[in-house]
Amino acid sequence: KNEVEQSPQNLTAQEGEFITINCSYSVGISALHWLQQHPGGGIVSLFMLSSGKKKHGRLIATINIQEKHSSLHITASHPRDSAVYICAVGSSRLTFGEGTQLTVNP
Amino acid sequence: DVKVTQSSRYLVKRTGEKVFLECVQDMDHENMFWYRQDPGLGLRLIYFSYDVKMKEKGDIPEGYSVSREKKERFSLILESASTNQTSMYLCASSSSSRGQPQHFGDGTRLSIL
């Protein structure tokens, strides 16, 4: 069993839909990261959180430490949100989930 | 903005060759990392370094070595490339200060023929 599990593996949505990607982890953590990877490979850090909730534009990340669970929400999704979203846990050395491939159709 | 630059986007080499992948960061970060990314396996840590001339094995160090002679540069070396090392390789850097994210390069897609 992986230490970090994401669901779903693949997600297709229509433009404007509300999207949720989930991440569960089995180890104690100091921080949880949400990353975005566009086609071509570059990875961008979206959020780093250790408690509660963070919001940036249409993106919201939440974490429940007791349940060892985090969610990434995208409101009013857009085709440019199509990417792989990766959950990772740790402070300097990270353990990664396998990623969720999101496709948003116009 | 932090810039992490990998020397090549695409690289094709032959089995048995010695392969060097270079990574340079411009933000004076202490920590640098080399990952490989394969379908269905996600990102896996090969080696990391938390200071010049310091290195730590990650989860899959076999067949690889690293060099960090200067703070801004972290090199990954495939001593004798094999076909199972065909993969996407990503470099990242981060500050050693608490609560800092990693910054990634664009990746090198390496094919070993």
Backbone of each chain as ProteinMPNN parsed JSONL, in Angstrom:
{"seq_chain_A": "KNEVEQSPQNLTAQEGEFITINCSYSVGISALHWLQQHPGGGIVSLFMLSSGKKKHGRLIATINIQEKHSSLHITASHPRDSAVYICAVGSSRLTFGEGTQLTVNP", "coords_chain_A": {"N_chain_A": [[0.852, -1.198, 0.0], [0.583, 2.174, -0.943], [2.119, 5.015, 0.617], [0.98, 7.453, 0.157], [-2.041, 8.135, -1.241], [-4.034, 8.89, -4.02], [-7.198, 9.986, -5.289], [-9.712, 10.668, -7.765], [-7.889, 8.564, -10.166], [-8.102, 9.423, -12.773], [-9.923, 12.106, -14.191], [-12.605, 13.596, -15.778], [-14.146, 16.546, -16.746], [-16.725, 19.007, -17.37], [-16.426, 22.307, -18.596], [-16.706, 24.787, -16.121], [-17.629, 23.201, -14.078], [-17.512, 22.1, -10.625], [-14.712, 20.801, -9.042], [-13.232, 18.091, -7.31], [-10.391, 16.688, -5.878], [-8.905, 14.039, -4.175], [-6.758, 13.136, -1.408], [-5.14, 10.78, 0.509], [-3.177, 9.833, 3.302], [-0.77, 7.781, 4.998], [1.137, 8.143, 6.889], [2.666, 10.016, 9.598], [2.795, 13.529, 9.246], [4.599, 16.554, 8.422], [3.946, 18.482, 6.652], [1.725, 19.005, 3.867], [1.623, 18.888, 0.369], [0.306, 20.304, -2.61], [0.674, 19.885, -6.02], [1.037, 20.927, -9.434], [1.148, 19.659, -12.691], [1.747, 20.377, -15.946], [1.198, 19.311, -19.382], [4.226, 18.378, -20.967], [5.838, 18.613, -18.802], [6.778, 20.439, -16.69], [6.605, 21.21, -13.216], [4.617, 22.787, -10.803], [4.367, 24.269, -7.644], [1.406, 24.396, -5.855], [0.083, 24.589, -3.34], [1.097, 24.54, 0.082], [0.45, 23.028, 3.033], [-0.319, 22.595, 6.511], [-2.367, 22.538, 8.219], [-5.926, 23.138, 8.409], [-7.123, 25.274, 5.912], [-6.462, 26.564, 2.655], [-6.588, 29.144, 0.171], [-6.4, 30.065, -3.213], [-7.138, 32.082, -5.657], [-9.218, 30.338, -7.832], [-8.727, 27.97, -6.655], [-8.802, 25.738, -3.915], [-7.484, 24.341, -1.008], [-7.739, 21.834, 1.421], [-7.136, 20.337, 4.626], [-7.346, 17.566, 6.816], [-6.057, 16.689, 9.645], [-6.469, 14.736, 11.606], [-7.929, 12.777, 10.274], [-6.171, 12.195, 8.312], [-6.241, 13.209, 5.652], [-6.625, 15.052, 2.656], [-8.033, 17.522, 0.491], [-8.257, 18.863, -2.792], [-9.824, 21.467, -4.317], [-11.384, 22.764, -7.213], [-12.959, 25.529, -8.326], [-15.453, 26.592, -10.682], [-14.347, 25.367, -13.108], [-11.948, 25.338, -15.815], [-10.806, 24.833, -19.2], [-8.014, 25.342, -19.206], [-7.228, 24.418, -16.774], [-6.671, 21.81, -17.087], [-4.531, 19.241, -16.358], [-2.009, 17.334, -14.594], [-2.513, 16.639, -11.24], [-0.785, 16.545, -8.261], [-0.32, 15.087, -5.141], [1.686, 15.44, -2.244], [3.642, 14.491, 0.622], [5.51, 15.656, 3.451], [8.459, 17.487, 4.605], [11.217, 18.55, 3.821], [12.22, 16.273, 2.385], [10.154, 14.589, 0.194], [7.23, 12.497, -0.161], [5.38, 11.144, -2.744], [2.072, 11.071, -4.209], [0.487, 9.211, -6.892], [-0.672, 10.886, -8.669], [-3.338, 12.752, -10.261], [-4.987, 12.784, -13.234], [-6.451, 15.41, -14.745], [-8.939, 16.431, -16.964], [-10.48, 19.056, -18.512], [-13.179, 19.796, -20.365], [-14.26, 22.021, -22.994]], "CA_chain_A": [[0.0, 0.0, 0.0], [1.35, 3.406, -0.999], [1.949, 5.909, 1.766], [0.138, 8.568, -0.287], [-2.961, 7.648, -2.276], [-4.91, 9.912, -4.582], [-8.357, 9.545, -6.065], [-9.561, 9.545, -8.688], [-6.677, 8.597, -10.99], [-8.457, 10.218, -13.944], [-11.153, 12.87, -13.977], [-13.007, 14.432, -16.903], [-15.207, 17.457, -16.338], [-17.125, 20.042, -18.308], [-16.073, 23.655, -18.162], [-17.62, 25.368, -15.151], [-17.926, 22.278, -12.979], [-16.737, 22.093, -9.39], [-13.898, 19.595, -9.071], [-12.557, 17.697, -6.066], [-9.385, 15.624, -5.93], [-8.656, 13.617, -2.802], [-5.448, 12.589, -1.066], [-5.054, 10.162, 1.837], [-1.81, 9.433, 3.601], [-0.751, 6.818, 6.108], [2.247, 8.46, 7.791], [2.6, 11.333, 10.215], [3.398, 14.488, 8.324], [4.824, 17.932, 8.849], [3.275, 19.342, 5.681], [1.191, 18.364, 2.67], [1.794, 19.752, -0.793], [-0.394, 20.053, -3.864], [1.486, 20.31, -7.15], [0.377, 20.857, -10.734], [2.074, 19.357, -13.776], [1.149, 20.521, -17.26], [1.867, 18.537, -20.438], [5.556, 18.934, -21.191], [6.617, 18.168, -17.651], [7.086, 21.339, -15.588], [5.782, 21.069, -12.021], [4.471, 24.017, -10.04], [3.791, 24.093, -6.321], [0.177, 25.165, -5.682], [-0.158, 24.818, -1.923], [1.778, 23.77, 1.115], [-0.357, 23.281, 4.226], [-0.176, 21.66, 7.62], [-3.643, 22.509, 8.93], [-6.965, 24.027, 7.938], [-7.569, 25.524, 4.549], [-5.828, 27.675, 1.94], [-7.309, 29.485, -1.056], [-5.676, 30.92, -4.156], [-7.987, 32.199, -6.845], [-10.296, 29.343, -7.88], [-8.225, 26.746, -6.031], [-8.915, 25.658, -2.453], [-6.941, 23.107, -0.458], [-8.079, 21.605, 2.823], [-6.491, 19.173, 5.229], [-7.862, 17.08, 8.092], [-4.908, 15.955, 10.197], [-6.95, 13.555, 12.353], [-8.342, 11.755, 9.314], [-5.063, 12.012, 7.352], [-6.909, 13.38, 4.365], [-6.63, 16.395, 2.091], [-8.745, 17.679, -0.767], [-8.014, 20.016, -3.641], [-11.043, 21.831, -5.019], [-11.296, 23.792, -8.255], [-14.285, 26.083, -8.619], [-15.621, 27.134, -12.043], [-13.202, 24.812, -13.841], [-11.669, 25.874, -17.145], [-9.885, 23.929, -19.917], [-6.606, 25.552, -18.855], [-6.939, 23.673, -15.54], [-6.299, 20.44, -17.455], [-3.156, 18.987, -15.918], [-1.901, 16.304, -13.56], [-2.417, 17.212, -9.9], [-0.011, 15.605, -7.457], [-0.27, 15.3, -3.695], [2.945, 14.962, -1.663], [3.748, 14.781, 2.05], [6.871, 15.789, 3.956], [8.934, 18.867, 4.686], [12.225, 18.676, 2.776], [12.104, 15.059, 1.573], [8.73, 14.384, -0.06], [6.673, 11.257, -0.696], [4.385, 11.606, -3.698], [1.046, 10.228, -4.776], [0.695, 8.922, -8.311], [-1.204, 11.959, -9.483], [-4.679, 12.692, -10.848], [-5.059, 13.44, -14.548], [-7.7, 16.157, -14.91], [-9.241, 17.001, -18.282], [-11.673, 19.896, -18.503], [-13.619, 20.014, -21.749], [-15.023, 23.267, -23.186]], "C_chain_A": [[0.882, 1.24, 0.0], [1.09, 4.256, 0.231], [1.031, 7.072, 1.438], [-0.728, 8.056, -1.427], [-3.894, 8.766, -2.702], [-6.093, 9.256, -5.279], [-9.116, 10.768, -6.569], [-8.215, 9.618, -9.417], [-6.89, 9.479, -12.213], [-9.795, 10.885, -13.693], [-11.404, 13.727, -15.2], [-14.196, 15.263, -16.482], [-15.547, 18.398, -17.477], [-16.752, 21.399, -17.716], [-17.137, 24.206, -17.218], [-17.925, 24.478, -13.96], [-17.005, 22.493, -11.785], [-16.02, 20.749, -9.295], [-13.264, 19.352, -7.706], [-11.603, 16.548, -6.342], [-8.98, 15.324, -4.49], [-7.281, 12.988, -2.627], [-5.505, 12.043, 0.355], [-3.632, 9.705, 2.07], [-1.787, 8.611, 4.882], [0.347, 7.11, 7.12], [1.995, 9.798, 8.464], [3.322, 12.335, 9.346], [3.654, 15.822, 9.006], [4.125, 18.894, 7.902], [2.758, 18.493, 4.53], [1.241, 19.373, 1.533], [0.84, 19.326, -1.901], [0.418, 20.69, -4.99], [0.679, 20.152, -8.428], [1.426, 20.618, -11.808], [1.328, 19.428, -15.102], [1.866, 19.616, -18.259], [3.198, 19.184, -20.793], [6.437, 18.792, -19.972], [6.78, 19.113, -16.493], [6.102, 21.21, -14.436], [5.807, 22.372, -11.237], [3.842, 23.689, -8.695], [2.566, 24.998, -6.186], [-0.017, 25.564, -4.223], [0.793, 23.983, -1.082], [1.017, 24.059, 2.392], [-0.152, 22.206, 5.274], [-1.444, 21.613, 8.466], [-4.633, 23.385, 8.179], [-7.143, 24.078, 6.439], [-6.767, 26.669, 3.964], [-6.565, 27.877, 0.624], [-6.419, 30.369, -1.913], [-6.478, 30.962, -5.442], [-9.124, 31.202, -6.794], [-9.892, 28.027, -7.212], [-8.338, 26.845, -4.51], [-8.337, 24.324, -2.019], [-7.299, 23.024, 1.012], [-7.332, 20.389, 3.323], [-7.143, 18.863, 6.561], [-6.786, 16.162, 8.678], [-5.357, 14.669, 10.894], [-7.32, 12.426, 11.409], [-7.275, 11.467, 8.287], [-5.6, 12.098, 5.923], [-6.846, 14.844, 3.947], [-7.432, 16.392, 0.8], [-8.281, 18.942, -1.471], [-9.286, 20.268, -4.43], [-10.715, 22.887, -6.067], [-12.714, 24.259, -8.532], [-14.29, 26.642, -10.04], [-14.475, 26.681, -12.952], [-13.155, 25.318, -15.283], [-10.726, 24.91, -17.859], [-8.41, 24.125, -19.568], [-6.23, 24.905, -17.521], [-6.526, 22.233, -15.832], [-4.816, 20.23, -17.19], [-3.177, 17.748, -15.026], [-1.709, 17.014, -12.224], [-1.825, 16.149, -8.967], [-0.035, 16.039, -6.002], [1.062, 14.74, -3.182], [2.973, 15.317, -0.188], [5.212, 14.832, 2.447], [7.265, 17.245, 4.038], [10.018, 19.092, 3.632], [12.154, 17.462, 1.849], [10.637, 14.69, 1.447], [8.442, 12.96, -0.499], [5.454, 11.645, -1.514], [3.295, 10.568, -3.938], [1.287, 10.059, -6.268], [0.13, 9.999, -9.225], [-2.615, 11.681, -9.986], [-4.652, 13.465, -12.152], [-6.426, 14.089, -14.692], [-7.801, 16.686, -16.333], [-10.525, 17.785, -18.162], [-12.023, 20.231, -19.949], [-14.43, 21.3, -21.874], [-16.488, 22.989, -23.459]], "O_chain_A": [[1.8, 1.367, 0.81], [0.004, 4.231, 0.811], [0.376, 7.62, 2.325], [-0.218, 7.601, -2.451], [-4.462, 9.485, -1.879], [-6.005, 8.137, -5.785], [-9.165, 11.792, -5.887], [-7.491, 10.607, -9.3], [-5.983, 10.192, -12.642], [-10.686, 10.311, -13.066], [-10.537, 14.493, -15.62], [-15.156, 14.736, -15.918], [-14.774, 18.568, -18.42], [-16.765, 21.597, -16.501], [-18.332, 24.099, -17.492], [-18.428, 24.952, -12.941], [-15.887, 22.993, -11.913], [-16.635, 19.693, -9.447], [-12.818, 20.284, -7.037], [-11.975, 15.555, -6.967], [-8.745, 16.232, -3.693], [-6.719, 12.396, -3.549], [-5.872, 12.756, 1.289], [-2.958, 9.243, 1.148], [-2.668, 8.731, 5.734], [0.474, 6.393, 8.113], [1.215, 10.614, 7.975], [4.36, 12.018, 8.765], [3.03, 16.171, 10.008], [3.751, 19.997, 8.299], [3.275, 17.411, 4.252], [0.941, 20.553, 1.713], [0.597, 18.136, -2.102], [0.796, 21.86, -4.927], [-0.247, 19.343, -8.496], [2.461, 21.284, -11.84], [0.406, 18.653, -15.357], [3.001, 19.199, -18.023], [3.285, 20.406, -20.906], [7.662, 18.844, -20.087], [6.915, 18.64, -15.364], [4.896, 21.111, -14.658], [6.858, 22.979, -11.034], [2.887, 22.914, -8.623], [2.66, 26.211, -6.374], [-0.253, 26.732, -3.913], [1.225, 22.896, -1.466], [0.937, 25.214, 2.808], [0.149, 21.055, 4.958], [-1.583, 20.749, 9.331], [-4.242, 24.263, 7.41], [-7.294, 23.049, 5.781], [-6.429, 27.626, 4.661], [-7.094, 26.934, 0.035], [-5.771, 31.293, -1.421], [-6.495, 30.004, -6.215], [-9.909, 31.197, -5.846], [-10.667, 27.071, -7.218], [-8.023, 27.869, -3.904], [-8.664, 23.287, -2.597], [-7.184, 23.999, 1.754], [-6.942, 19.518, 2.544], [-7.457, 19.763, 7.341], [-6.63, 15.015, 8.259], [-4.697, 13.635, 10.783], [-7.06, 11.258, 11.697], [-7.452, 10.574, 7.458], [-5.431, 11.187, 5.112], [-6.993, 15.75, 4.768], [-7.5, 15.38, 0.101], [-7.959, 19.948, -0.839], [-9.771, 19.381, -5.132], [-9.891, 23.775, -5.848], [-13.569, 23.468, -8.928], [-13.265, 27.106, -10.54], [-13.733, 27.5, -13.493], [-14.173, 25.673, -15.877], [-9.928, 24.235, -17.208], [-7.634, 23.172, -19.628], [-5.051, 24.847, -17.172], [-6.083, 21.517, -14.934], [-3.963, 20.94, -17.722], [-4.237, 17.19, -14.745], [-0.848, 17.885, -12.092], [-2.304, 15.017, -8.9], [0.198, 17.204, -5.678], [1.51, 13.687, -3.635], [2.396, 16.325, 0.22], [6.051, 14.146, 1.864], [6.526, 18.13, 3.608], [9.761, 19.768, 2.635], [12.038, 17.628, 0.635], [9.949, 14.498, 2.45], [9.276, 12.3, -1.119], [4.593, 12.386, -1.041], [3.537, 9.362, -3.882], [2.181, 10.685, -6.838], [0.423, 10.021, -10.42], [-3.03, 10.529, -10.117], [-4.334, 14.655, -12.175], [-7.443, 13.398, -14.753], [-6.871, 17.31, -16.844], [-11.552, 17.241, -17.754], [-11.247, 20.873, -20.657], [-15.198, 21.64, -20.975], [-17.269, 23.923, -23.643]]}, "seq_chain_B": "DVKVTQSSRYLVKRTGEKVFLECVQDMDHENMFWYRQDPGLGLRLIYFSYDVKMKEKGDIPEGYSVSREKKERFSLILESASTNQTSMYLCASSSSSRGQPQHFGDGTRLSIL", "coords_chain_B": {"N_chain_B": [[11.463, 35.397, -9.252], [12.038, 31.934, -8.601], [14.391, 30.059, -10.429], [14.865, 26.998, -11.868], [16.973, 25.227, -13.753], [17.288, 22.754, -16.15], [19.637, 20.953, -18.061], [18.987, 19.747, -20.53], [16.049, 19.191, -22.497], [15.262, 16.977, -23.921], [16.868, 13.869, -24.411], [18.861, 11.452, -25.959], [20.473, 8.454, -25.558], [22.902, 5.74, -25.658], [22.896, 2.311, -24.605], [25.071, 1.527, -21.953], [26.551, 3.857, -22.106], [28.006, 6.672, -20.367], [26.135, 8.999, -18.678], [25.345, 12.359, -18.18], [23.302, 14.459, -16.329], [22.421, 17.751, -15.864], [21.716, 20.276, -13.429], [20.754, 23.488, -12.484], [20.247, 26.019, -10.082], [18.998, 29.263, -9.197], [18.591, 30.529, -6.771], [20.063, 30.332, -4.466], [19.499, 28.096, -2.914], [19.644, 25.636, -0.349], [18.91, 22.937, -0.442], [18.765, 20.333, -2.839], [17.347, 18.184, -5.331], [16.977, 15.08, -7.075], [14.673, 13.458, -9.122], [12.942, 10.677, -10.605], [10.326, 10.087, -12.954], [7.771, 7.954, -13.685], [5.179, 6.38, -15.592], [2.356, 5.403, -13.704], [3.86, 5.057, -11.439], [4.559, 7.433, -10.33], [6.397, 10.197, -8.897], [9.677, 9.529, -7.918], [12.26, 9.588, -5.535], [15.651, 9.936, -6.251], [18.278, 10.821, -5.459], [19.283, 13.215, -2.974], [20.54, 16.43, -1.891], [21.739, 18.383, 0.74], [23.578, 20.28, 1.08], [26.646, 21.731, -0.152], [28.779, 19.303, -1.525], [27.551, 17.362, 0.0], [25.459, 14.497, 0.157], [22.566, 12.415, -0.057], [21.134, 9.19, -0.204], [18.182, 8.462, -2.01], [15.06, 6.889, -2.617], [15.515, 5.195, -4.765], [18.391, 4.733, -5.569], [20.08, 3.058, -6.991], [22.32, 2.455, -9.611], [22.787, 5.05, -10.179], [24.652, 8.097, -9.579], [25.641, 11.135, -7.882], [26.687, 14.592, -7.96], [27.757, 17.41, -6.204], [29.381, 20.04, -6.368], [29.297, 22.78, -6.35], [27.118, 25.19, -4.856], [24.932, 25.953, -6.42], [24.604, 24.015, -8.359], [23.671, 20.751, -9.304], [24.4, 17.579, -10.154], [23.35, 14.701, -11.927], [24.364, 11.421, -12.474], [24.506, 8.789, -14.686], [26.106, 5.947, -14.524], [26.565, 3.743, -16.214], [24.549, 3.563, -18.642], [21.322, 2.031, -18.826], [18.556, 0.349, -20.452], [16.337, 0.337, -18.759], [16.507, 2.69, -17.473], [15.371, 4.598, -18.954], [13.357, 7.359, -18.855], [11.487, 10.126, -17.378], [13.273, 12.734, -15.994], [13.474, 14.773, -13.184], [14.565, 17.719, -11.655], [14.811, 19.446, -8.544], [14.703, 22.21, -6.216], [15.035, 23.606, -2.913], [14.66, 25.886, -0.174], [16.322, 25.559, 2.972], [14.946, 26.543, 5.069], [12.188, 26.336, 7.332], [9.052, 25.2, 6.138], [9.087, 25.745, 3.376], [8.417, 25.504, -0.115], [9.2, 23.075, -2.726], [10.918, 23.82, -5.76], [10.646, 23.163, -9.139], [12.479, 21.987, -12.011], [12.017, 21.901, -15.646], [12.238, 19.324, -16.501], [13.888, 16.431, -17.912], [13.562, 14.406, -20.623], [14.675, 11.323, -20.956], [15.953, 8.933, -23.122], [17.102, 5.684, -23.428], [18.737, 3.742, -25.637]], "CA_chain_B": [[11.016, 34.001, -9.274], [13.07, 30.906, -8.603], [14.572, 29.398, -11.708], [15.622, 25.756, -11.85], [17.233, 24.954, -15.168], [17.889, 21.467, -16.492], [20.462, 21.216, -19.243], [18.369, 19.26, -21.762], [14.656, 18.746, -22.4], [15.222, 15.628, -24.486], [18.216, 13.309, -24.556], [18.888, 10.058, -26.397], [21.799, 7.865, -25.348], [22.971, 4.305, -25.923], [23.206, 1.42, -23.482], [26.477, 1.485, -21.581], [27.153, 5.19, -22.066], [27.961, 7.46, -19.139], [25.232, 10.103, -18.988], [25.32, 13.439, -17.182], [22.185, 15.399, -16.348], [22.827, 18.9, -15.051], [20.649, 21.113, -12.884], [21.262, 24.722, -11.874], [19.213, 26.887, -9.499], [19.525, 30.625, -9.049], [18.053, 31.156, -5.564], [20.905, 30.06, -3.309], [18.851, 27.081, -2.095], [20.531, 24.628, 0.235], [18.474, 21.581, -0.797], [18.504, 20.001, -4.238], [16.786, 16.84, -5.444], [16.768, 14.444, -8.374], [13.59, 12.497, -9.165], [12.483, 10.175, -11.885], [8.876, 9.982, -12.998], [7.345, 6.902, -14.604], [3.719, 6.159, -15.546], [1.879, 4.455, -12.707], [4.739, 5.022, -10.262], [4.698, 8.767, -9.786], [7.742, 10.733, -8.697], [10.474, 8.789, -6.933], [13.489, 10.301, -5.217], [16.873, 9.188, -6.545], [19.26, 11.368, -4.518], [19.162, 14.629, -2.648], [21.711, 17.065, -1.293], [21.331, 19.5, 1.581], [24.68, 21.237, 1.149], [27.733, 21.419, -1.08], [29.509, 18.062, -1.291], [26.754, 16.436, 0.808], [24.447, 13.795, -0.617], [21.848, 11.349, 0.636], [20.386, 8.316, -1.108], [16.739, 8.47, -1.941], [14.394, 5.586, -2.634], [15.975, 4.355, -5.887], [19.696, 5.246, -5.98], [20.896, 2.069, -7.71], [22.64, 2.783, -10.994], [22.972, 6.501, -10.275], [25.457, 8.824, -8.617], [25.408, 12.576, -7.979], [27.807, 15.457, -7.625], [27.399, 18.792, -5.877], [30.626, 20.762, -6.103], [28.921, 24.166, -6.093], [25.784, 25.24, -4.242], [23.87, 26.142, -7.399], [24.611, 22.975, -9.385], [23.523, 19.378, -8.807], [24.487, 16.729, -11.338], [22.978, 13.289, -11.828], [25.223, 10.649, -13.373], [24.202, 7.386, -14.946], [27.466, 5.451, -14.748], [26.512, 2.884, -17.4], [23.105, 3.643, -18.875], [20.593, 0.834, -19.24], [17.242, 0.7, -21.017], [15.349, 0.574, -17.702], [16.666, 4.057, -16.983], [14.571, 5.483, -19.798], [12.388, 7.961, -17.946], [11.532, 11.58, -17.214], [14.064, 13.099, -14.811], [13.146, 16.115, -12.708], [15.386, 18.302, -10.603], [14.1, 20.436, -7.735], [15.489, 22.816, -5.149], [14.249, 24.282, -1.881], [15.38, 26.468, 0.947], [16.303, 24.722, 4.179], [14.056, 27.169, 6.055], [10.967, 25.561, 7.551], [7.83, 25.609, 5.451], [9.331, 26.24, 2.025], [8.103, 24.496, -1.131], [10.226, 22.749, -3.714], [10.785, 24.424, -7.078], [11.046, 22.129, -10.073], [12.847, 22.258, -13.39], [11.058, 21.448, -16.656], [12.393, 17.895, -16.738], [14.633, 15.897, -19.058], [13.053, 13.096, -21.04], [15.863, 10.562, -21.353], [15.726, 7.627, -23.752], [18.305, 4.86, -23.55], [18.473, 2.773, -26.716]], "C_chain_B": [[12.215, 33.057, -9.28], [13.152, 30.28, -9.981], [15.427, 28.162, -11.485], [15.765, 25.314, -13.296], [17.9, 23.599, -15.326], [18.505, 21.591, -17.865], [19.808, 20.785, -20.54], [16.907, 18.937, -21.521], [14.501, 17.312, -22.885], [16.657, 15.152, -24.709], [18.087, 11.849, -24.97], [20.311, 9.548, -26.266], [21.723, 6.36, -25.608], [23.321, 3.544, -24.649], [24.707, 1.396, -23.238], [27.167, 2.833, -21.529], [27.095, 5.768, -20.66], [27.179, 8.733, -19.458], [25.24, 11.101, -17.823], [24.065, 14.29, -17.393], [22.522, 16.521, -15.364], [21.61, 19.712, -14.619], [21.268, 22.305, -12.186], [20.091, 25.51, -11.323], [19.835, 28.23, -9.145], [19.082, 31.309, -7.756], [18.842, 30.816, -4.311], [20.273, 29.036, -2.361], [19.861, 26.062, -1.594], [20.203, 23.229, -0.295], [18.286, 21.447, -2.293], [18.193, 18.526, -4.349], [16.804, 16.378, -6.899], [15.691, 13.373, -8.231], [13.528, 11.868, -10.555], [10.974, 9.939, -11.792], [8.5, 8.984, -14.073], [5.846, 6.698, -14.472], [3.356, 5.096, -14.519], [2.707, 4.397, -11.434], [4.914, 6.389, -9.626], [6.152, 9.202, -9.704], [8.461, 9.929, -7.62], [11.824, 9.476, -6.775], [14.698, 9.414, -5.466], [17.959, 9.556, -5.522], [18.844, 12.776, -4.131], [20.413, 15.11, -1.941], [21.24, 18.246, -0.478], [22.456, 20.511, 1.764], [25.732, 20.831, 0.129], [28.494, 20.188, -0.593], [28.772, 17.067, -0.396], [25.71, 15.78, -0.069], [23.831, 12.701, 0.239], [21.136, 10.494, -0.398], [18.9, 8.505, -0.898], [16.192, 7.057, -1.96], [14.94, 4.644, -3.704], [17.345, 4.802, -6.382], [20.509, 4.314, -6.876], [21.07, 2.479, -9.172], [22.897, 4.264, -11.234], [24.021, 6.983, -9.265], [25.19, 10.314, -8.826], [26.676, 13.316, -7.589], [27.28, 16.832, -7.314], [28.663, 19.503, -5.409], [30.397, 22.241, -5.812], [27.469, 24.191, -5.644], [24.682, 25.275, -5.301], [23.697, 24.975, -8.362], [24.574, 21.584, -8.769], [23.442, 18.474, -10.022], [24.088, 15.299, -11.016], [23.766, 12.53, -12.886], [24.713, 9.223, -13.462], [25.527, 6.761, -15.381], [27.555, 4.587, -16.012], [25.035, 2.697, -17.736], [22.522, 2.308, -19.329], [19.193, 1.239, -19.679], [16.204, 0.958, -19.924], [15.53, 1.931, -17.017], [16.031, 5.08, -17.926], [13.43, 6.037, -18.954], [12.407, 9.472, -18.103], [12.275, 11.866, -15.911], [13.789, 14.554, -14.454], [14.069, 16.505, -11.573], [14.535, 19.301, -9.829], [15.057, 21.033, -6.712], [14.547, 23.444, -4.131], [15.188, 24.893, -0.852], [15.323, 25.506, 2.135], [15.426, 25.329, 5.275], [12.762, 26.385, 6.132], [9.813, 26.1, 6.712], [8.03, 26.161, 4.055], [9.073, 25.156, 0.993], [9.315, 24.169, -1.991], [9.878, 23.43, -5.036], [11.408, 23.466, -8.086], [11.547, 22.712, -11.393], [11.808, 21.683, -14.344], [11.189, 19.963, -16.995], [13.244, 17.59, -17.952], [14.044, 14.536, -19.393], [14.217, 12.338, -21.662], [15.444, 9.217, -21.941], [17.052, 6.917, -23.893], [17.995, 3.745, -24.565], [19.421, 1.579, -26.631]], "O_chain_B": [[13.254, 33.34, -9.877], [12.137, 30.005, -10.621], [16.55, 28.244, -10.989], [14.771, 25.059, -13.976], [18.937, 23.326, -14.722], [17.956, 22.262, -18.74], [20.053, 21.407, -21.573], [16.556, 18.454, -20.444], [13.718, 16.535, -22.339], [17.53, 15.91, -25.13], [17.296, 11.101, -24.396], [21.245, 10.144, -26.804], [20.643, 5.788, -25.756], [23.959, 4.076, -23.742], [25.506, 1.265, -24.165], [28.257, 2.948, -20.968], [26.236, 5.396, -19.861], [27.516, 9.458, -20.394], [25.152, 10.725, -16.653], [23.806, 14.775, -18.494], [22.858, 16.279, -14.204], [20.618, 19.818, -15.34], [22.196, 22.156, -11.39], [19.067, 25.663, -11.988], [21.023, 28.327, -8.838], [19.179, 32.531, -7.642], [18.34, 30.995, -3.201], [20.483, 29.097, -1.15], [20.794, 25.677, -2.298], [21.104, 22.435, -0.565], [17.721, 22.328, -2.941], [18.697, 17.711, -3.576], [16.665, 17.177, -7.825], [15.765, 12.504, -7.362], [13.994, 12.442, -11.54], [10.427, 9.639, -10.731], [8.866, 9.146, -15.237], [5.294, 6.824, -13.379], [3.966, 4.027, -14.469], [2.307, 3.761, -10.459], [5.373, 6.486, -8.488], [7.022, 8.636, -10.366], [7.915, 9.682, -6.545], [12.447, 9.89, -7.753], [14.774, 8.291, -4.968], [18.483, 8.693, -4.817], [18.133, 13.449, -4.878], [21.228, 14.322, -1.461], [20.423, 19.036, -0.951], [22.313, 21.481, 2.508], [25.706, 19.716, -0.391], [28.807, 20.057, 0.59], [29.329, 16.019, -0.066], [25.134, 16.428, -0.943], [24.471, 12.141, 1.129], [20.591, 11.021, -1.368], [18.422, 8.683, 0.222], [16.785, 6.141, -1.389], [14.838, 3.425, -3.565], [17.454, 5.22, -7.535], [21.513, 4.729, -7.455], [20.107, 2.803, -9.867], [23.19, 4.68, -12.355], [24.24, 6.352, -8.231], [24.586, 10.708, -9.824], [27.596, 12.762, -6.986], [26.457, 17.373, -8.053], [28.967, 19.555, -4.217], [31.192, 22.88, -5.122], [26.684, 23.316, -6.008], [23.616, 24.691, -5.104], [22.724, 24.949, -9.116], [25.328, 21.271, -7.848], [22.518, 18.59, -10.828], [24.443, 14.759, -9.968], [23.83, 12.94, -14.044], [24.516, 8.546, -12.453], [26.008, 7.021, -16.484], [28.51, 4.696, -16.781], [24.362, 1.814, -17.205], [23.131, 1.565, -20.098], [18.702, 2.314, -19.334], [15.273, 1.732, -20.146], [14.791, 2.271, -16.093], [16.148, 6.286, -17.711], [12.633, 5.279, -18.403], [13.215, 10.03, -18.845], [11.948, 11.311, -14.862], [13.861, 15.444, -15.301], [14.321, 15.725, -10.654], [13.641, 19.93, -10.395], [16.085, 20.441, -6.383], [13.404, 23.772, -4.447], [16.335, 24.477, -0.689], [14.375, 24.733, 2.272], [15.19, 24.691, 6.3], [12.293, 25.837, 5.134], [9.628, 27.312, 6.595], [7.224, 26.967, 3.591], [9.465, 24.006, 1.195], [10.316, 24.885, -1.986], [8.708, 23.594, -5.382], [12.541, 23.015, -7.918], [11.107, 23.775, -11.832], [10.839, 21.056, -13.915], [10.343, 19.409, -17.698], [13.317, 18.377, -18.896], [14.026, 13.63, -18.559], [14.683, 12.67, -22.752], [14.68, 8.467, -21.333], [18.015, 7.478, -24.416], [17.101, 2.924, -24.356], [19.343, 0.669, -27.456]]}, "name": "protein", "num_of_chains": 2, "seq": "KNEVEQSPQNLTAQEGEFITINCSYSVGISALHWLQQHPGGGIVSLFMLSSGKKKHGRLIATINIQEKHSSLHITASHPRDSAVYICAVGSSRLTFGEGTQLTVNPDVKVTQSSRYLVKRTGEKVFLECVQDMDHENMFWYRQDPGLGLRLIYFSYDVKMKEKGDIPEGYSVSREKKERFSLILESASTNQTSMYLCASSSSSRGQPQHFGDGTRLSIL"}
